[in-house]
């Protein structure tokens, strides 16, 4: 037996999620009649599960060769003014010389030329090179090499075209309203003098010149600190691209494009081509750069300017910011990790205020453990003035890609946030859908109605611009409908319903009836495009939404027949010649594609939300920047925040707040962006909070940032990003299930006046639901409130509530505490039939007691009021204690524990004259239970499924995904699944059936496992019956299937 164990070959492999899809969440087993049993062995193993090496030794891979000596930043030099720091530049040149010597040593060891892509020395000390996979071990053995890491390769975080085309065509004008841009613009913060680096391409002939109304371009540009060819020339030797420029004869003048696009270089193809013409990634970069910094004014040939916001409904968040273009997708592919790191380092040297990376992996990344080399690069930027925004990704949550599209109640891993956005010191951005609509329009009364139009032989509807009478019918535009109308539609616009017959027939019937135009309203929610490919009619024909059709009908005049029956409706409409926009308002909806979850470190990722669902911006496929298009993705959300970071930097420097606070511009910007964000509520769940796992701090609002009169800094132990200005409370897990969680922060006054704030807390967890109605519960993406006692202390003194709640003893125990919130919730849900002090339970006076009243009670119960002295600060601590009843419910219904989520609210009170103070919120995340208790693997093992010990269907749809296969000596050509009774399933798994015969030559073949959570490291061990380790090995990080 010992010899058999020593001969075991254990291979890691991920079982393919093949097999029949589950029609239910359980497996059914049928009792087998013994008379039907043969002596044949059961269940040959799937021969497809043998692990295939990812690379052959001759495959060329991009690697980062990390050297032992500290990088320039890790050696203690600051990024601020680094180009002028002679000591830092000497140190960096020394590193470059040492890297040249190291490359020679590697070439000697490998007997081959080292194909170097980058020599990084600022934030990292590493050589990026293309090498044969088989040389990695040799390179690792070279003295002075710390590590060799295969570089990940990224794609833009954009939803493919077509997947969102059924939605409205929202625009930057409406998304700007969502994030408060007009407020910032109105007080002069437009990004003037700031620099935004976008790690993507650009249509370089964009006619975007920084400008200002009622002022010549030359005079305005003279006011700004713009990057120009002269400054580039001063810094060019410090750039990572310096050797390439020298080799190819490029100058600083070649890198400089114009006052708007201050710099452009292709970091993948090592060329000056920053356009979209020669890569497979499309016009993504121009769209991104338009979102962050497209101009407010469009220069005209006569020297005048058009207001872009009014004319085309498209203006960047920081319209006067300068764009620094660093293309990382090109003919040579991309983007490898070293490509974007080289670009980030150069952006710092060029003095950029923000850097945007709208790219990421399609699978869950890690915050610190996976690709530690690249995460360390991000950590080195903490003391810089540069905010780096990164997309969360477009993969939704992990469970939606499984058979059930949900997690069982003993699962916890929703995580799909990709790297590098998952790294601790990136600012990771989630997406919310745009809330408005832009397009050509008609007006009916005071209502603007936007339409969808496609060009065939039909004339544009603007050819009949002006006021017209219309005929609105409830009919479908059939020949019979028009016959019944007689001459009523002649010379008028007819409005009719979609359905039954084709758009072509409706179009041709309308023209035949004498109509001058045709408008088709949808018969279902949303927008419908019209295909008139085969129509012979030429009158204009457009479509509108079902809601807009109903609106027109409601304001129209009915026309009855002689019997009083309504034949049709009529009225007047006006066809506009320009563009219009409509804001649908709140509640906002988180984008379904936006990646979310929690990495293994339990850090909050994503951290902030911005509009990314259906954004109207520059179409880089059309030269000159004269066309615009719709795109969706966290690629569209991240540049919104990059633009906001530029405005925040302008605000901070203009008011010298970095000097006043002693913080870097980066730290203060991130603090204000996160703390002034607005937590979003989910309409479909009954207006409960969106999960913190999904929205982070909430929807960013630059208007709130640029009017802030206070700021928050978290305590060092509150979050891994405290020193970086991140405002969030990461509470960790609670293995003992105490239900007690604490955090602290300082609230700081930026003004000469005393301020007053109320403190309150919202607490919630993920809800549960019975997906199939069979008593098997799943973790919901919706949240449900949690009941707790919340204690606040300010500068060490307990804060008492100023809210009257003494008459709200809802459970009648004589004490007003968190248990009364639970009693109110139980009453609302029907668990409790009577309520003490019920007369005080309708807190919003709407005539009924419902869940919103419970929410208001929790707000009042958790609240208190503090006074913040002028130019002073206070230290605030909060302790959350889940009620005993809440813990009982969690223990009973959440087998491995539950998320503890919420927001701490610090709401400014109005002054005596009615002026509002700044309001802040802090997202919090903890876990009731042990974070490691939930399985790392898909459900159960094959023998347990076979024996009926597990009846829930596995996430990946393969019951043999966690199994060991065995080859029996008398059947060496077949591999069987090992475990239990090999002839007939037992009624329950019996380990004593696990028999092997080493004398016969039985040997284990493959161990298949299906991990569903990322692991920082893994190992396997083979032990004897006494637990002694006979063999083992560390297998490295494991990525979720």
N, C-alpha and C positions, 0 to 999 in steps of 0.2 A: 504493500500500500504506500509506504514511504517513497519507493522508487517511482511510483505512479505520480504522486504529488509533485515530486521534483521535476517530473517531465511535463508538467502542465504548461501549456502555452496559452496565455491569456492575452487577448487582443481587444483594444478598445474599438468599438464601432457603433455607429448610429443606425438603428434599424429604420429602414424606409417606412414612411407612414402609408404602406400599401394595405390592400385588403378591402373588404366590403365596408361601406359606410354604415354607421349604426342607425337603425330606425328607432331605437329606443336607447335609454341610458343603461340598460342592464343586459347581461348575457344570459341566455336560457340554456339549461342543460337537461338532457333527457336521460332517464334511467335506462341503462342498457341491459337487455335480457342476457343472463349468463350463457344461455345456449347459443347465442349469436356471436360469442366471443371466440376469436381465433387466437392462435399463438403468435401471430405476427406482431412485431413491435409497432407502437404508435408513433405518428408524427415525425417524419423525416424533417430535419432542420432546413430552413430556407437557405439555399446555396448562394443566394444573392447577398448574404449578410457579411461575407468575408471582407475584411477591411482592405481597401485598395489604397496604396500610398498616394498622398496628395501630389507629391513631386517625384520625378525621377532625378537621379544624381546629375544628369546633364541639363535639366531644366534651368533656365535663367530666371532668377528671382531678384527683386529689389530688396535690399537689406539695409538696416541701419547698424553700422558698426560703432558701438558706443565705447568711448575711451574713458580711462580711469580718471584723468585730471578734470577738475571742475570747469564748467563752462564759464564764460565771462560774467553772466549774471549770478551764477551760483558761487562765484568767487567773491561776491559782495558788492559788485558794481551795480549802480542803479541805471535803469533804462532812461530816466529823465535827463535829457541833455547829453546822452551818451556819445553822440557824434562829436561833441566838443570836449569830451573827457579824455585827455591824452593818455592817462595811465590805463584806462579801460581799453583804449585802442591798441596800446603797446601789448597788453596782455592778450588781446585777441589775435594780434599778428604772431605772437609767440605760439599760440595754439595752432594757427594755420601752418607754421613751420613744422611743428611737431606732427601735425596730421600728414604732411608730405613725407616725413620720415617714416611714419607708421604705414603709409601706403606702400612704401618701398619694402618694408619688412613683410607685409602681407604678400606682396608679389613674389618675394623670395621664398616664402613658405608654401605658396600655392603653385609656384612655377608658371605663373600666367599674369598678364597685364590686368590691373584692377580698373574696371570701367566705372569711374567715379561720376556720380550724378551731382552731388552737393558736398561741400565742406562746411558744416554748420558749426559755428563757434560762439554765437551770442547767447541764445537761450539754451542751447545744447552743445555738447562737444562730441560730435559724431560725424562719421563719414558715411554718406549714403551712396551705395554702389550696386551695380547689377552684376551678380556672380552666379556661377553654377551652384545649384542646391547642394551638391555633394562636397563643396568646399567650405561650408559653414563651420563644420566641426574643426577644421584646420585653422580657420581664421579665429575662432574662439580661443584657440590655444596660443595665439601670438601674444607675447608679453606686452602689457599695456592696454589690451582689449578687455573691457569690462563685460560686454555682452554683444551678441549679434541677434537682431530681431528682424524677422520677415515683415516688411511694411504692408499694412493694409492698403487697399485701393478703394477709392470712393467714387460715388456718382452724385449728381445733383439731387437734392431732396424735392423733386417736383412730381406732382401727380400727372401721369400720362394724359395727353390731350384726349378728350372724348369721355373720360370718366366723370368730368364735372360739367360737361356742356349742357346738361339738362337744367342746370341752375340758372338763376338770373345773372346778368352781366354787371356785377357791382364794380365800383371804380375806386380810385384813390380819393376822390372827393368824399365819398361816404365812409371809407375806412379811416380817413383822417379825422372825421368827426368822432369816430369810436375811440380814438386814442388821444383826443384833446389837442391835436395839432393847431387848429385855429386859435386857441387860447395862447399857445406859445408864440405863434406868429404875430398875434395882435400886440404883444409887448416887445416885439423886436427880435425874438430868438428864431432865426431862420437858418442857422448853421454858418453864417458868414464868417470866413476866416478859419473854419474847421476843415479837417481832411478825413474822408472816409475811404478806407481801403476795402475794395470788394475783390474777393478771391474768385474771379470769374472773368469771362471775356466781355467784349463791348463792341457795338457798332460804332467804330471810331470816327465816322463822319457825322455823328450827332451834332446838330446845330444848337448846342447848349452853351450859352455864354452867361456867366453870372451877371445879373443886371438888376436894376431897381427902377421902379416907376419914377418918372419926373426927374431922372438923373442920367447923364450920359454913361455909357458903359465904362469909358476910360476913367472918369472921376470916381465911379463906384469901385472899380477894381483897385484903384490906388489906395483905398481905405483898408483893403484886406491883406492879410498875411498869407499870400498864395504861394504854393510851391511852383517854382519856375526852373528853367534850364540852368540858371546860375547856381541855385541852391543844390540841384541834383549834382552838378559838377563838383561842388564842394564835398559831397557825401558819397560820390560814386564808388570810390575805392573801399568804402565800408560795406557796400552791398554784397550779398551772396552772389549776385550775378556779375560782379566785377571781372572775374576771369573770362567769362563768356563774352562780355563786351569787348575786352581787350583782344580776344582771339578773333572775333568777327568784325572788329573795327567799328563798333557802334559807339556813339558819343552821347553825352547828356542831352544834346539837342534832339537826338533820335528818340530818346525816351519821353521827352516832353511833347505833348500834343497841343494843348491850348489852355486857356485860363480855367476852363471847367474840368477838363481831363488832364490833370497835371502830370500824370505818369502812366506809362503803359508798357508792359513786357509780358511775353509768353514764357512762363516758367517750365512748361513741359517740352515745347518744341525748341526752346532756347532761341527765340526769334522776336521780332517786333510785331508779328501778326497777332493782334489781340481781337480780331473780328471773329464772327461765327462761321466764316465761309469754309473753314477747313477742319472742322471737328464734327463729331457725331452727336454733340450735346445740344444742338439747336441754339435758339436765341435766348436761352436762360439768363445769361449774364446781363444783357441789356435790360431785361425785365427787372432783374434784381436791382441794378443800379438806378433805374428809373424810380423804383419804389423808395429807395433811400434818399436820392438827391436830385431828381429831375427838377428843372428850373421853374420858378414861379412866372417868369415872363419869357415869351418866345420872340426872338428878334425877327423883324420883318425887313424886307428888301429896302423899304424907304427909311429905315433907321428908327422906326417906332417899335413898340412892343405890344403884344397881346397878352392878356392875363390868362395863363394856362389853366388855372383852377376854374375860371368861369367859362372859358371857351371850349376846352376839351375834357374838363373834369379830371385832369390828371396833373398832379404836382407831387414832387417828392416830399418826404417828411422833413428833410433838411434841404430846402431848395437852393440855398446859397452855399452849400458845402461843396468842396472840391472833391472830385472822384480820383482815386488812385487805383488803377486797374492792374490786377495781377492775375493773369489767366493761367489756370491750372488744368484745363481740359483742351487737348489739342490733337494734332495728327498722330502724335506718339501716345495717345491715350491719356492716362492720368485719372484721377489725381492720387498719387501716392502720398503717404504721410509726410515724407521729407519735402515734397513739392510745396505743400501748404505751409509747412514750418519755415522753409526758406523764405516764402512770401511774407509770413508774419514777422520774421526777424527784420526783413527789409522795410516793412511798414513802420516798425518801431523806429528804425534809423531815420526814416523820412518824416517822422513826427506826426503820425496819424492818430486821430482822436478815437477812432473806432475801426475795427476790422470785422468784416462780415464773411462767414463761411457758410454758404447755403449748400452744404454737402454733408454726407454722413453714410454710415453703414446701414444696411437694411435689416440687421439683426441686433439684439441687445448688446450694448457696449458696457464697459465697467467704468467706475469712477476713478479708481486708483490702481487696482491690481492687474488688470489686463492691459498690455502695452504700457507698462509703467514708464518706459522711456518717454513716450509722447505725452503722457499725463504730467510728467515732471517738467516738460517744456512749458506747459500751461501754468504750472505752479510758479515758475520763474518770472511770470508776468505780473504777479500780485503787486509788486511795488512800482509798477509802471503807471502811466497816465492813459493807457490804451485799453478800452473795453473791447473784448472779443466776443461777438455774438455767433452762436452756432445753431443750426437747425436740429430739432429733436428727431426728425425722421418722419416717414410717411407710412408706417406699418401698423398704426392703431395699437391694439394691445395683444399680447401673446395669445391669449385664450381664443380670440376670434379666428385664429388660423387653425384651430383644432376641430375635431369631429363635432363637438357640442357647441363650439363657439362661446364657451364659458368655463370657469373654474369650479371644480367641486368645492364643497365647504371646507375641505382640508387642504386646499391649494391656496397659494398666496401670490404667485409670481405673475403679474400682468406685464412685466417689463418688456418693452420693445424699443426703448430709447437708444438710438445708435451712437457710436463714437464718431467723432471726437466730442460731440455735444454732451456725452455722459461724463466727461472728465470733470473733476471737482471744480477746477478754476475756469471753465468756460461758462458763459452765460447762456444757458440752454433755453431755446424758445419753442413753445408750442403754438398751435394755430387755432384761431377762432374764425368762424365764417364771417365774411363781410356782411354788413347789415343793410346794404342799400343796392340800388340799381341805377345804371346809367345807360343812356341811349337816346336815340331820336324819339320825339314825343308828339303826342296830341294833347290838347287840353279840352276838357269838358267841364264847363263851369269853372270852379276854382281848383279842379283836380288835374294834376299832370299824370298822364298815362303813357308809359313807355312801351314801345313795340319792338318786335323782332321782324327783320326784313331780310330776304335773300334775293339776289338778282338773277333773273332768268330773262324771259322776253317781257316780263312785266316792268312797267316804268316805275322809277322810285316814287314813293308817295310824296316826297318833297316837290315833285313837279306840279302838284296841285296844292302847294302851300297856301294857307289862308283859311278863312272861315267857310264852312259848308254845312248844309243840312244833312242829317243822317236818318236812316231808317233802321231800327233795331228789331230783330225778330228772334223769337225763341226757337225758331226752326233751324234746319241743318243746311239750307241753301239748295235743296233739291229743285228739280224743274217744277214739281207740283207746288212747292212753297212759293216760288216766284210767280207762278200762274195765278195763285190765290191773291197775290198782291197787286196784280194788274200793272198800272203805270206808276205805282207809288214810289218806286226806287229810281225812276228815270232822273238823271241829272244829280243824283244824290249818292252819298256813301252808304253802303249797306253793311250792317254789322250782324253776323250770324254765328252759329255754334259749330264747333268741330264735332265730327262723328258721322258714322254710317257710310257716307260717300267720301271720295278722295278730295284733297285740296284742289286738284286740277279741275274736277267737276264743279266744285263750288265757285272757283274762279271764273270758269267759262260761263256758267249759268248766270253769275252776277253781271258779267259784261253783256250777255245776250239780253238781259232784262233792262239794260240801259243805265246801269250804275256806273259812276265815274271812279269808284274805288271800292275795295272790299276789305273788311276787317274781320278776322276769324278769332273768336274767343275760345279758349281752351275749355274742355269739358271735364278736366281734372286739375288738381293743384299743380303749379309750376309753369314753366315756359315750354312752348311747343314750336319747333321749327317747321317751316312750310316747304315742301318739295313741289315745285311747279315745273319740273323738267319737261314734261310733255304737254304743258298748257299752251294753247294757241292764243289765249286772251292776253291783252297788253295793258289793261287797267292796273293801277297799283293794288297790291295785295299784301297785307301784313298780318301778324298774329299778336294777340295780347293774352294776358293771363285770365283764368276763370274769375278771379277776384275782381279784376278790372272790368270784365264784362258785366259782372253783377253790379258794380258801382255805376256804370253807365246806365244800365237798366233802371236803377233806383232813382236817378235824377232825370229820367226821360218822361215825356208826356204820352200816356196811352192813347191810341187811336182805335175806337170801337167800330163795329159794324152796326147795322140797323137794329140788331137784336141786343146790342150792348156788350157783345163779346169782343175782347181786345184782339185786333188784327196784328198790330205792331206798335212800336213805341218810336217816338221821334224827338228830335232836339237839334242843337247846333254844336259843332266841335270846330276847333282850330288846329290846323296842322302846322307845327313849328318847323323852322329851318335849321336850328342849331341842335345842341345836345342838352338834355335835361337829366336830373338825378332825383331819386326818391330815397329817403331814409326810412326804413321800416321800424327802426327803434329797437328797444330791448323787449324781451330778454335775448341776449346773444347766445349763439349755439357753438359749442366747441366742434371743430372739424373732425369728422369721423376718421379721417386718414391720419390725424396727428398722433405720433407715437407717444406712449406714456407708460408709466409703471414706476418701479423703484429698483435701482441697482442693488447688488448684494451688500453694499456699504450702508444701506438705508438712508442715503442722502436724497433730498428732494430734487428730482430731475423728471420732467423739465422744471424750470424755475420761474418762468414768466410767460405770458401769453400775448400774442399780437395777431391782428388780422392776416390770414394767409389763405383762406378759402374763397376763391373767386376774386382775384385782384386784377384790376385793369392798369396796365403799365406799358412801357415802350416795347414795341415789336422790333427786335434787333435784326430780323430777317429782311426788313425793308430799309434800304439806305437812307441816311439823312435824319433818322429819328422822327419821321413824319407819320408813322403808323403806330397803332396801339392794339393790344390784345389782352385776352383773359388768360391767366394761369392760376393754378392752385398748388399749394404745398407749403410745408414749413420753410421751404426756400423763399417763399414770399413773406413769411412772418418774421424771419430773422433780420432782413434788411430794414423792416419797420423799426426794430429795436436799435439797429446800428444807427439809423437816422436820428432816433430819439437820443441816443448816447451822445451824438455830435451836438444836438441842441442843449443837452444837459451840460456838456463841457463848456459851451459858450456861456450859458447862464452862470456856471460856477466861477469861471474866470472873470466874467464881467463884474461880478459882485465880490470877487476875491474871497470866495468861500473856502477855497483850498487853504489859503493863508489863515483865515479865521479859525478853521477847524483843525488844521494840522494834518488833514487827510490828503491822500492823492486824489486827483480828479477822478480816476477810475473807481476808487473805493466809494467816494461820495456819490458819484453818478449811479453806481449799482445799488447803493443804499436807498437813494431817492426813487429810482425806477421800481425797485421791488416793494418798498413800503407804501408807496402811493398807488400801487396797482389796485384794481377793483376786483375782489373775489366775485366769481360768476355763479349764478344760480341756474339750475337746470329745469326748464319748464316741464318737460315730460315726466319728471320725477315728483311733480307737485311743488316745484320751486325749492327743493333741497339744494344744498351746495354741490357744485361739481366737485369731484374728488380732488384733493390736493395732489394726488398722484398724477392727475390729468392736467391741471391748470397751473400748478405751482402757486406763485403769489397772486395770480389773477391777471386781468387785462391791464397792460401798461397804459399809463396816461401821462403824456409829456406835459400837458397843460397843468396837471397837479405838480409835476416836478419843478417847473419853472415859476411856480408861485409858492413853493414850499417855504414855510417859516420855521421849520424844525426838521430834525432828522433822527434816525435810530441807528445805533450800533449794537450788535449782538455781543453777549458775553463770549469769551473765548471758547468755553465748553458748550456753547449752544449749537454751533454748526462748524463744520470743517472750513467753511468759507467766511468765518467771522472777520478775520484780518483783511479780507478782500471786500468788505462792505456788504456781503450778502446778508439779507434780512430774512431769516428763516430759523425755525427751531426744530432741530433734528434730535428727537428724544431717545432714540435707540429702542431696544427691546426690553421686555420686563419678564424675564424667565420665571420669576417667583409669582407672577400675576398679582402684584401688590395693588395695581391700579393707581399708583401715585407717580406723577410726572412733574418735573420742574424745569424752568428755564428763566433766564433773566436778560435784561437789556438796559441800555441807557437811552433816555429821551433828551435831546439837546435842542435848546432854543437858539435860533439864529437872529433874533430880533432884540430890540431894546425894551420890549414890553412883556409883561407877565402873560402867560397863556394858561388856559384851563382845558382839561381833557377828561372825557369819560373813558373808562377801561371796561371792556366786556369780552366775552369769549363765546364762540360757536364751536361745538364739538360734535363729531359724527364719525361713523365708520361705514364700511361697505355693507350694504344690505344683503339679505339672503332671499332666494326665491326657488320654488319647486319647478324646475324647467319642464318636466314631463308629467307632473301631477301624480308621481308615484312615490312621493315621500323621500326622494333623493334631492338634497338641496345643493344649490350652486351659489357662489359668491357673485353678487350683483355689481354692475358698473355704477349703479345708483347708490347714493348714500342714505343713511338713516341717522337721526339725532342720537347722541349719547348723553346720559345724565351724569353729572358730576358736581361736586362742590369745588368751587374755584376761589382760592385765596390770593389776594394781591398784597404786596408790601412795597412801599415807596421809601427809599433810603432807610430801609430796615424797620419802618413803622407800618403796622397793619392799616390797610385802606378800608374804610367802612362805606357801605353803599349809601348813597343819598336818595335811592329810589324807594318809595313806600311799597313794601311787599308783605308787611306784617299781617294783612288779612287774606293771605293766599296760602293758608295751611290746607292744601287740597287732600292730603291723606289723613288729616285729623289727629296727628300725633302730638300737636301742641308746639311743633318746631317747623319753621320754614327753612327747608334745605333742599338738596338735590332730589331727595325722594319725592318731593311734591311735584317736581317736573315729570318724574316717572309716572306718578299717579294721574297727572293731566294727560300724558300720552296714552296711558292705558285706558282712560275714559274715552278719549277720541277714537281709539281703535276697537272699542267694545269689550276689552278685557275687564274693565271695571264698570259697573253699572251705576254707582253713586259717587258723588264728588263732594267732599266737604268744602265749604266756602265757595260753592258753585256760582254764587251771584257775582263773584269777582273774577271768574275765569274767562269771560269774554273781553280780553284785553284790548282788542281793536274796535269794540263796540259795533260789530257788524251783525249782531243778532244771533250768532251761533258760536258754539265752542268747537274749534277745529285745531288742526295741527299747527296753524300759524299762531294761534294763541299760546301753544306750548313753546314755540320758538321765541315769542316775545317775552314769555315768563323767564326762559333761560337767559335771555339777554339782560333782563332787569336783575335777575338773581346774581349773575356773574359780574355785575357792573360796580363801578366806583368812580370817584372824581378826584383827579390830582391837579395840583397847581405847579406849573413849570416857571421858575423865576426867569426874569429877563437875562439873556445871554448866559443862562445857567443850564444845568443838567440835573436829572434825577436818575437814580438807579431803581429800576422796577423789576421785581421778582414775582413770579406767578407759580402757584402749586395747584395742580389739578388732581382731585381725588375722585375716582369713579365711585358712584354709590354702590352699596352692597347689593342692591337689587340689579343694578346694571351689570356688575361682575357675575352675578348668578346667571343672568341671561347669556352673557358671553361664554361662560363656562359650559352652559347647557347646549348652546347652538353653534359654537365655533370650535371644532375639535382641536385645532392647533393654535388657536389664538386669533386675534382680530386687530386690524389697523386702528390706531387712535389718531384721528385727523381733526383739523380745525383751523380756526383763525383767531388770533388775539387782535382785538380792535382797539385802537387808540384814536378816538374821534375828538377833533378840536371843537370846542364850544364857541358859539358866536360871541362877539364882543357886545358891549352895551349898545353900540350903534348898529349892530346887526352884521358886522363884517365876519366872514367865516374864517376859521383857522384851519390849518392843514390836518387832514385825517390820515392815519396810517393803519396798516394791518400787517400781521406777521403770520405766515402759514406755519403750521406745526404738524409733525408726523412722528408717531411712535408706534410701538407694537405691543399689545397686551398678550404676553406669552413669549416663548422662545422663537426668535427669528429663524433658527436653524432646525426647528422641529419638523416643519413641513418637508416632505420628501424631495430629494433632488431629482428623482426619477419619475417617469410615467408610472401609472398605477400598477402595483403588484408585480408578480412574476408569473411566468407561464405555468409552472406546476400548480400554483394557487388558483389560477383561472381554470385549469383543467379539473381541479378537485372541487370547484364551486365555492372556494373560500372568498373569492372576490367576484362580485356580479356586476359592478359598475364597468361600463365600457371605457377603455383607455382613451386618453386624449388623442393619441396619434393613430388610433384605429387598428393597432397591431398587438394582439395578446401575447405574442412571442418576442416583444421588443426587449424585455428584460429576461434573458435566459442564457444558459450555458449549453452549448452543443457538444455531443460526444460521438466519437467514432468507435464502434465495437470491433474487436479484433477479428471476428468471423464475418464481418461485413465492412471491409475497409474502404469501400467506395461510396458509402452513404453516411451522412452526418445526421444524428438524431438529437432532438431536444432532450436535455437531461433533467431528471428530477421526478420523484414520485414513482408511481407504478407504471412501468413502461409498456404494459399490456392492456390494462383497462383502468380508467380513472377511479380513484378511491373517493369515498364520501368524506372529503377533507384531506388536506395535504398531510402526508406522513413522511417525515424526513428519513425514517428508517428504511424506506424503499430505495433510497439513493445508493444503488449498488453499482460497483465497477469491478472488473476482473483484470488485474494487471498482468496476471500470468497469461491470459488469453491475448493480451495486447491492446486492451481498451485504453483509450487516451482522450482527454478533453481536447476540444478543437477550438472553439471561439466563444468568448463571452460577449454577448450583445447587451448594450445598455442604452437607454433612451433618456438622457438628462433633460429636464424641463426647466432648470435654473442654471445660470452661469456659476461656475466654481472657480475660485482663485487658484486652486491647485487640486490635484487628485493623486491617489496612490492605490495600488492594489497589494494585498498581502495573502499569502497562502500559509495557513497555520495547521498544526496537528490538533489532535483531540484535546490537548492540554493548553492550547492557546499559544504555543511556541511558534514564532514566525520562521517558516522554512524558506520562503522566498518572497520578494517584494520589490517594488520599484515605484518611484514618483513618475507620474505620467503627464504632469503639467496642467495648465488651465484647461477647463472643459467649457464649451459653449452650449447653451440650450439648443435643443433640436428645433 
